[in-house]
Amino acid sequence: MPRKYFGTDGIRGRANAFPVTPEFAMKVGQAAGVAFQRGTHRHRVMIGKDTRLSGYMIENALVAGFTSVGMDVLLVGPMPTPAVAMLTRSMRADLGVMISASHNPFDDNGIKLFAPDGYKLSDEVEREIESLLDQDLSKKLAASRLLGRAKRIDDAQARYIEFAKRTLPRNLDLAGLRIVIDCANGAGYKVAPAALWELGAEVVTIGDKPDGFNINEACGSTHPETLVEKVREMRADIGIALDGDADRVLIVDEKGHVVDGDQLMAVVAQSWLEDGRLAQPGIVATVMSNLGLERFLGGLGLQLARTPVGDRYVLEHMREHGFNVGGEQSGHIILSDYSTTGDGLVAALQVLAVVLKMGRPVSEVCHRFEPLPQILKNVRFKGGKPLEATSVVTAIDDAKLKLGSHGRLVIRPSGTEPVIRVMAEGDDRELVETVVDQIVAAVAKAAA
């Protein structure tokens, strides 16, 4: 049964347009507050946000909603999504909320919810909240004496910085490394550079001047070219690119080459295998991860378990089957020994630990396999179901036949925007480009 308001990563949309309006955000606060009131203790909700202008509006609306049903609110301001998840758990909150649209432009925003254990909500709980959203909650409002209170947590940043630092092996520090970090003008703009500096690195920071509008704008993990230039200019050892809510990371090596999530997972997987730290003989990634990663892991005797796109599906598979390393090519790296969600800073620290252990340049450490040619193209559509058109089905079947056992094909609607994503990979780049173009043309014609 599909969910009505929740997508693959919470409730998301254009700021100040349904469902990301103050009225609806207040109702979300009321519905989630009612759903998570269990027992007679004083209930608490942790709320963080990124740096979007609309964050103020959504934050205040959520505070009104939660306090109106008797929940106390702990406000931490701009903080990474993984920090909100961690603080929800460590401060014994009954619920965590992150106001963010991750890597999207500033004019989008969203509401992500975390359970008391710091994990994203299950489909079942989201459906329960959706049911409450469609009800009249006036009878659920708290009596005047029982209204919730809102309070700012002043040391939240320091708590997260200490947590992140403790994930680095005790005998390692970053002294002698020149690191450029691009914070995407987003949620990690204070904590990430501070953590690296406290660990002894020489830190050059860009994307650390948010103004409400410039989050993810020509910076961060979605635009690594800005970081590439800075790494070359500063002759840095490594560049780290976060996204708007700092739950994903890409690396730039000392030569200015971008290292994606697939290579980072390969680095961590091999290192943890050698150290006896892998909980299972393999890792979890999505259908979008490169076939080169799968072949590399196979050479180590490890499996690559694939899930649908979305870090929630990766995490669900990890929890169900006992894996402790997983992620996405886009840079969501989930290391469940430390975090309940993707954490860009923690993942970067794990990569830095391998660099220090091996004593070799990042360009050598972070190039574990030669990726197969992979082409991804997006086709916008206004409505309908273009993937069900006969011409599109025929084009897809023809592409699968041509690729055979030497490639893969993934076609899917985006979970966050009205586009069809067409991806193919294989040993023959020319063939891959041809089949992608044929499918794109078929989808575009069907969507017109």
C-alpha positions as CSV (number, residue, x, y, z in Angstrom):
1,M,0.0,0.0,0.0
2,P,1.6,3.3,-1.1
3,R,2.1,6.1,1.4
4,K,0.2,9.3,0.8
5,Y,2.5,12.0,2.1
6,F,5.8,10.2,2.8
7,G,8.2,9.5,0.0
8,T,11.5,7.6,0.1
9,D,13.0,10.2,2.4
10,G,10.3,11.7,4.5
11,I,7.9,14.4,3.4
12,R,9.4,16.6,0.7
13,G,8.4,19.3,-1.8
14,R,8.6,22.9,-2.7
15,A,8.8,25.2,0.3
16,N,5.5,27.0,1.1
17,A,3.6,24.8,-1.2
18,F,1.7,21.7,-0.1
19,P,2.8,19.5,1.7
20,V,5.7,21.7,2.9
21,T,3.5,24.5,4.3
22,P,3.4,25.8,7.9
23,E,-0.1,24.6,8.3
24,F,0.7,21.1,7.2
25,A,4.0,21.1,9.2
26,M,2.1,21.9,12.3
27,K,-0.3,19.1,11.6
28,V,2.7,16.7,11.1
29,G,4.0,17.8,14.5
30,Q,0.6,17.1,16.1
31,A,0.2,13.7,14.3
32,A,3.7,12.5,15.0
33,G,3.5,13.8,18.6
34,V,0.3,11.8,19.2
35,A,1.8,8.7,17.5
36,F,4.9,8.7,19.7
37,Q,3.3,9.4,23.0
38,R,3.7,6.1,24.8
39,G,3.4,6.0,28.6
40,T,2.9,8.8,31.1
41,H,6.4,10.3,31.1
42,R,7.1,13.8,29.8
43,H,7.7,13.2,26.0
44,R,10.5,15.0,24.1
45,V,11.2,15.5,20.4
46,M,14.6,16.6,19.0
47,I,14.5,19.0,16.0
48,G,17.4,19.9,13.8
49,K,17.5,21.6,10.4
50,D,19.8,22.6,7.5
51,T,20.4,26.1,6.3
52,R,17.5,26.7,4.0
53,L,15.5,30.0,4.4
54,S,12.3,28.0,4.8
55,G,13.8,26.1,7.7
56,Y,12.7,28.9,10.1
57,M,9.1,28.6,9.0
58,I,8.9,24.8,9.2
59,E,10.8,24.7,12.5
60,N,8.4,27.1,14.2
61,A,5.3,25.3,12.7
62,L,6.6,22.0,14.0
63,V,7.3,23.4,17.4
64,A,3.7,24.7,17.6
65,G,2.4,21.3,16.5
66,F,4.4,19.3,19.0
67,T,3.9,21.6,22.0
68,S,0.2,21.7,21.3
69,V,-0.1,17.9,22.0
70,G,2.1,18.1,25.1
71,M,5.5,17.3,23.7
72,D,8.6,19.2,24.9
73,V,10.9,20.3,22.0
74,L,14.7,20.3,22.0
75,L,16.1,22.6,19.3
76,V,19.6,22.1,18.0
77,G,19.6,24.5,15.0
78,P,21.6,23.7,11.8
79,M,23.0,20.2,12.3
80,P,23.7,17.2,10.0
81,T,21.0,14.7,9.6
82,P,23.2,11.9,11.2
83,A,23.8,14.3,14.2
84,V,20.1,14.6,14.8
85,A,19.7,10.8,14.6
86,M,22.6,10.4,17.1
87,L,21.3,13.1,19.5
88,T,17.8,11.6,19.4
89,R,19.2,8.4,20.7
90,S,21.8,9.8,23.1
91,M,19.4,12.3,24.7
92,R,16.6,9.7,25.1
93,A,14.2,11.7,23.0
94,D,11.0,10.0,21.9
95,L,11.3,11.3,18.4
96,G,13.8,13.0,16.1
97,V,13.0,15.5,13.3
98,M,15.3,16.8,10.6
99,I,14.1,19.7,8.4
100,S,16.0,19.3,5.1
101,A,15.7,18.4,1.4
102,S,19.2,17.0,1.4
103,H,21.0,17.7,-1.9
104,N,18.0,19.6,-3.5
105,P,18.1,23.4,-4.2
106,F,17.1,25.9,-1.4
107,D,13.5,26.3,-2.6
108,D,12.7,22.7,-1.7
109,N,12.5,21.4,1.9
110,G,11.3,18.4,3.8
111,I,10.6,16.7,7.1
112,K,12.4,13.5,8.1
113,L,11.4,11.6,11.2
114,F,13.5,9.3,13.4
115,A,12.4,6.8,16.0
116,P,13.9,6.9,19.5
117,D,16.6,4.5,18.4
118,G,17.8,6.9,15.8
119,Y,16.6,4.9,12.8
120,K,14.2,6.3,10.1
121,L,10.6,5.3,10.6
122,S,9.2,2.1,9.1
123,D,6.6,2.2,6.4
124,E,4.1,1.0,9.0
125,V,4.7,3.9,11.4
126,E,4.6,6.4,8.6
127,R,1.2,5.0,7.5
128,E,0.0,5.4,11.1
129,I,1.1,9.1,11.1
130,E,-0.5,9.6,7.7
131,S,-3.8,8.2,9.1
132,L,-3.6,10.7,11.9
133,L,-2.9,13.5,9.4
134,D,-6.2,12.9,7.8
135,Q,-8.1,13.0,11.1
136,D,-9.4,15.9,13.2
137,L,-6.9,16.0,16.1
138,S,-8.6,18.7,18.1
139,K,-9.5,16.2,20.8
140,K,-5.9,15.2,21.1
141,L,-4.7,18.7,22.1
142,A,-3.1,19.0,25.5
143,A,-4.8,20.9,28.3
144,S,-3.4,24.3,29.0
145,R,-1.3,23.1,32.0
146,L,0.1,20.3,29.9
147,L,1.4,22.1,26.9
148,G,4.9,21.3,25.8
149,R,7.9,23.6,26.2
150,A,10.7,24.4,23.7
151,K,14.3,24.7,24.6
152,R,17.6,25.2,22.7
153,I,20.4,22.7,23.3
154,D,23.5,24.9,23.3
155,D,26.1,22.1,23.4
156,A,24.6,19.9,20.6
157,Q,27.4,20.8,18.1
158,A,30.1,19.8,20.6
159,R,28.4,16.5,21.4
160,Y,28.4,15.5,17.7
161,I,32.0,16.6,17.2
162,E,33.1,14.4,20.1
163,F,31.1,11.5,18.7
164,A,32.6,11.9,15.3
165,K,36.1,12.1,16.6
166,R,35.7,8.9,18.6
167,T,35.0,6.9,15.5
168,L,38.7,7.4,14.4
169,P,41.0,4.8,15.9
170,R,42.5,6.0,19.2
171,N,46.1,6.0,18.0
172,L,45.4,8.1,14.8
173,D,45.2,11.8,14.3
174,L,45.2,13.9,11.2
175,A,48.4,15.9,11.9
176,G,50.3,16.6,8.7
177,L,47.3,16.4,6.4
178,R,46.0,19.4,4.4
179,I,42.3,18.9,3.9
180,V,39.9,21.0,1.9
181,I,36.3,20.5,3.0
182,D,33.3,21.7,1.1
183,C,30.3,22.0,3.4
184,A,27.8,22.8,0.6
185,N,26.7,25.9,2.6
186,G,24.6,23.4,4.5
187,A,24.1,21.7,7.8
188,G,27.7,20.6,8.4
189,Y,29.2,24.0,7.9
190,K,30.3,24.4,11.5
191,V,30.8,20.9,12.9
192,A,32.7,19.2,10.1
193,P,35.6,21.6,9.8
194,A,35.8,21.9,13.6
195,A,36.1,18.1,14.0
196,L,38.8,17.9,11.4
197,W,40.7,20.7,13.0
198,E,40.4,19.2,16.4
199,L,41.9,16.0,15.1
200,G,45.0,17.9,14.0
201,A,44.5,18.5,10.3
202,E,45.3,21.7,8.4
203,V,41.8,22.6,7.3
204,V,40.7,24.8,4.3
205,T,37.0,25.3,4.3
206,I,34.7,26.3,1.5
207,G,30.9,26.3,1.2
208,D,30.7,27.5,4.8
209,K,28.8,30.7,4.4
210,P,25.2,29.9,4.2
211,D,22.7,32.7,3.5
212,G,19.5,30.7,3.2
213,F,19.7,30.5,-0.6
214,N,23.1,29.0,-1.5
215,I,22.8,25.5,0.0
216,N,24.1,23.0,-2.6
217,E,24.5,25.9,-5.1
218,A,27.6,25.2,-7.3
219,C,29.1,23.4,-4.3
220,G,29.1,20.3,-2.2
221,S,28.9,16.7,-3.3
222,T,26.5,17.5,-6.2
223,H,28.9,20.0,-7.7
224,P,32.4,18.7,-6.8
225,E,34.1,20.8,-9.5
226,T,34.4,23.7,-7.0
227,L,36.2,21.4,-4.6
228,V,38.4,20.0,-7.3
229,E,39.7,23.5,-8.2
230,K,40.4,24.3,-4.5
231,V,42.3,21.0,-3.9
232,R,44.5,21.7,-6.8
233,E,45.0,25.4,-5.8
234,M,45.9,24.5,-2.2
235,R,47.9,21.4,-3.2
236,A,45.9,19.6,-0.6
237,D,46.2,15.9,0.3
238,I,42.4,15.3,0.1
239,G,39.2,17.1,-0.5
240,I,35.9,16.2,1.2
241,A,32.5,17.2,-0.2
242,L,29.4,17.0,1.9
243,D,25.8,17.6,0.7
244,G,23.2,20.0,2.2
245,D,22.4,17.8,5.2
246,A,25.8,16.2,5.4
247,D,24.6,12.6,5.2
248,R,26.6,11.9,2.0
249,V,30.2,12.5,1.0
250,L,32.4,12.4,-2.0
251,I,36.2,12.5,-2.0
252,V,38.6,14.4,-4.3
253,D,42.2,13.0,-4.4
254,E,45.4,15.0,-4.4
255,K,45.3,15.0,-8.2
256,G,41.9,16.5,-8.4
257,H,40.0,13.3,-9.3
258,V,36.5,12.7,-7.8
259,V,36.1,9.5,-5.9
260,D,32.4,8.3,-5.7
261,G,30.6,6.2,-3.1
262,D,31.4,2.9,-4.8
263,Q,35.1,3.4,-4.4
264,L,34.7,4.6,-0.8
265,M,32.7,1.4,0.0
266,A,35.4,-0.7,-1.6
267,V,38.1,1.1,0.5
268,V,36.2,0.5,3.8
269,A,35.1,-3.0,2.9
270,Q,38.7,-4.2,2.1
271,S,40.1,-2.5,5.2
272,W,37.5,-3.8,7.5
273,L,37.8,-7.3,6.0
274,E,41.6,-7.2,6.7
275,D,40.9,-6.0,10.3
276,G,38.3,-8.6,10.9
277,R,35.6,-6.0,11.4
278,L,33.1,-7.0,8.6
279,A,30.0,-8.4,10.3
280,Q,29.1,-10.3,7.2
281,P,31.1,-11.5,4.1
282,G,29.9,-8.6,2.0
283,I,28.3,-5.1,1.9
284,V,24.9,-3.7,0.8
285,A,24.5,-1.2,-2.1
286,T,21.8,-0.3,-4.5
287,V,21.0,-1.3,-8.1
288,M,22.9,1.9,-9.2
289,S,26.3,0.8,-7.9
290,N,28.8,0.0,-10.6
291,L,29.3,-3.6,-11.8
292,G,33.1,-3.0,-11.2
293,L,32.4,-2.8,-7.5
294,E,30.6,-6.1,-7.5
295,R,33.5,-7.7,-9.4
296,F,36.1,-6.2,-7.1
297,L,34.3,-7.5,-4.0
298,G,33.9,-10.9,-5.6
299,G,37.7,-11.1,-6.0
300,L,37.9,-10.6,-2.2
301,G,35.4,-13.3,-1.6
302,L,32.7,-10.8,-0.7
303,Q,29.2,-10.4,-2.0
304,L,27.4,-7.2,-3.0
305,A,23.8,-7.4,-1.9
306,R,21.7,-5.0,-4.0
307,T,18.6,-3.1,-3.0
308,P,16.3,-0.5,-4.6
309,V,17.6,3.1,-4.7
310,G,17.3,4.9,-1.4
311,D,19.4,4.7,1.7
312,R,16.4,3.5,3.7
313,Y,16.3,0.3,1.6
314,V,20.1,-0.2,2.1
315,L,19.7,0.2,5.8
316,E,16.7,-2.1,6.0
317,H,18.7,-4.8,4.3
318,M,21.7,-4.2,6.5
319,R,19.6,-4.5,9.7
320,E,17.7,-7.6,8.5
321,H,20.8,-9.5,7.4
322,G,23.4,-8.3,9.8
323,F,25.7,-6.2,7.5
324,N,27.6,-3.3,8.9
325,V,28.8,-1.6,5.7
326,G,26.5,-0.3,3.0
327,G,25.7,2.7,0.9
328,E,25.0,4.4,-2.4
329,Q,27.2,5.4,-5.3
330,S,26.1,9.0,-4.6
331,G,28.0,9.0,-1.3
332,H,25.5,7.8,1.3
333,I,27.8,5.6,3.3
334,I,26.2,3.7,6.2
335,L,28.6,2.3,8.8
336,S,26.2,0.8,11.4
337,D,28.9,0.3,13.9
338,Y,28.7,4.0,14.4
339,S,25.6,5.5,12.8
340,T,21.9,4.7,12.2
341,T,22.0,6.6,8.9
342,G,24.5,7.9,6.3
343,D,27.1,10.1,7.8
344,G,29.4,12.1,5.5
345,L,31.9,13.1,8.1
346,V,32.2,9.7,9.8
347,A,32.6,8.0,6.4
348,A,35.3,10.5,5.5
349,L,37.1,9.8,8.7
350,Q,37.1,6.1,8.1
351,V,38.6,6.7,4.6
352,L,41.3,9.0,6.2
353,A,42.1,6.2,8.7
354,V,42.9,3.8,5.8
355,V,45.0,6.5,4.1
356,L,47.0,7.0,7.3
357,K,47.3,3.3,7.9
358,M,48.6,2.6,4.4
359,G,50.8,5.7,4.2
360,R,50.0,6.2,0.5
361,P,48.4,9.0,-1.5
362,V,44.6,9.2,-1.6
363,S,44.8,8.6,-5.4
364,E,46.2,5.2,-4.8
365,V,44.2,4.3,-1.7
366,C,40.9,5.3,-3.2
367,H,41.2,3.6,-6.6
368,R,40.3,0.0,-5.9
369,F,38.8,-1.0,-9.2
370,E,38.2,0.3,-12.7
371,P,34.5,1.2,-13.0
372,L,32.6,-0.1,-16.1
373,P,31.3,2.6,-18.4
374,Q,28.0,3.7,-16.9
375,I,25.6,6.2,-18.4
376,L,22.7,7.8,-16.5
377,K,20.2,10.1,-18.2
378,N,17.0,11.6,-16.8
379,V,13.7,12.2,-18.7
380,R,11.2,14.6,-17.3
381,F,7.5,13.8,-17.4
382,K,4.3,15.6,-16.3
383,G,2.1,12.6,-15.5
384,G,0.9,9.3,-16.5
385,K,2.9,6.1,-16.7
386,P,5.3,6.3,-19.6
387,L,7.2,3.2,-18.5
388,E,4.1,1.1,-19.3
389,A,3.9,2.3,-22.9
390,T,4.4,-0.6,-25.4
391,S,7.2,1.3,-27.3
392,V,9.1,1.8,-24.0
393,V,8.7,-1.8,-22.9
394,T,9.9,-2.9,-26.4
395,A,13.0,-0.6,-26.2
396,I,13.9,-1.9,-22.7
397,D,13.6,-5.6,-23.8
398,D,15.7,-4.9,-26.8
399,A,18.4,-3.2,-24.6
400,K,18.5,-6.1,-22.2
401,L,19.0,-8.5,-25.2
402,K,21.9,-6.4,-26.5
403,L,23.7,-6.1,-23.2
404,G,23.3,-9.7,-22.3
405,S,25.5,-10.9,-19.5
406,H,28.1,-8.1,-20.1
407,G,26.1,-5.3,-18.7
408,R,23.1,-4.1,-16.6
409,L,20.1,-1.9,-17.1
410,V,18.2,0.0,-14.4
411,I,15.1,2.2,-15.3
412,R,13.2,3.8,-12.5
413,P,11.1,6.8,-11.6
414,S,12.8,9.2,-9.1
415,G,11.4,9.1,-5.6
416,T,12.0,12.9,-5.2
417,E,11.2,14.6,-8.5
418,P,9.1,14.0,-11.7
419,V,11.8,12.2,-13.8
420,I,12.5,8.8,-15.1
421,R,16.1,7.7,-14.6
422,V,17.6,5.5,-17.3
423,M,20.9,3.9,-16.4
424,A,23.0,1.3,-18.3
425,E,26.5,0.0,-17.8
426,G,28.6,-2.6,-19.5
427,D,32.0,-3.5,-20.9
428,D,31.3,-1.7,-24.3
429,R,30.8,2.1,-23.8
430,E,29.5,2.6,-27.3
431,L,26.8,0.0,-26.8
432,V,25.8,1.4,-23.4
433,E,25.4,4.9,-24.9
434,T,23.3,3.5,-27.7
435,V,20.8,1.6,-25.6
436,V,20.4,4.5,-23.1
437,D,19.7,6.9,-25.9
438,Q,17.2,4.5,-27.5
439,I,15.3,4.1,-24.2
440,V,15.4,7.8,-23.4
441,A,14.0,8.6,-26.8
442,A,11.2,6.1,-26.3
443,V,10.3,7.4,-22.8
444,A,10.4,11.0,-24.0
445,K,8.0,10.2,-26.8
446,A,5.7,8.3,-24.5
447,A,5.8,11.1,-21.9
448,A,5.1,13.9,-24.4
